[in-house]
């Protein structure tokens, strides 16, 4: 049986996996889905939330495992798992990017987003007065990332989504072919994504040397709208 470590994306928390995790556990697998620093039940001041702190928190989980894990990163979580893989490549069986930022050395999520003509992020993002955090305009939230989600799902999202620290979005990843580059990779592309456009996702998957490219006909957050399909994709990497 495998251990899946599920890393959430911007402004969210471990709660996003509440439909996917039971589907993996029902097959006998172990699921670990932490709140990254500054998210959910892991509060941190916005000014102290960094990509390095995110990655360190994942590395702590990796170090505690006796066998290599399947490490899954959604959206911004993709950058996090890449940075963790650079530190502990031998602790990871497979890296899985779910509509995630699979970045080359020196790239940041923001640098990729700025060249993504299919993304609606630029027109829907509002920054805090101190420029340390960002949120999505409430009226644009569903169109941006949750177009295929139910009213019940949207009520949950609106009650739990939080401002996202800007620093992890602007920090370039530092990865090498010798370490992160040698870990097997799978990319799950979301064809209706308006956060990270499908063209950009495909380009990252190709440039990142993914062994497999899977597709879901969903918006950016399929763990809510298509959890069975997400679970099936994750199980298929074993």
Secondary structure, 3 states (H helix, E strand, C coil): CCEEEEECCCCCCHHHHCCHHHHHHCCCCEEECCCCCCECCECCCHHHCCHHHHHHHHHHHHHCCCCCEEEEEECHHHHHHHHHHHHCHHHEEEEEEECCCCCCCCCCHHHHHCCCCCCCHHHHEEECCCCCEEEECHHHHHHHHCCCCCHHHHHHHHHHCCCEECHHHHCCCCCCCCCHHHCCEEEEEECCCCCCCHHHHHHHHHHCCCCEEEEECCCCCHHHHCHHHHHHHHHHCC
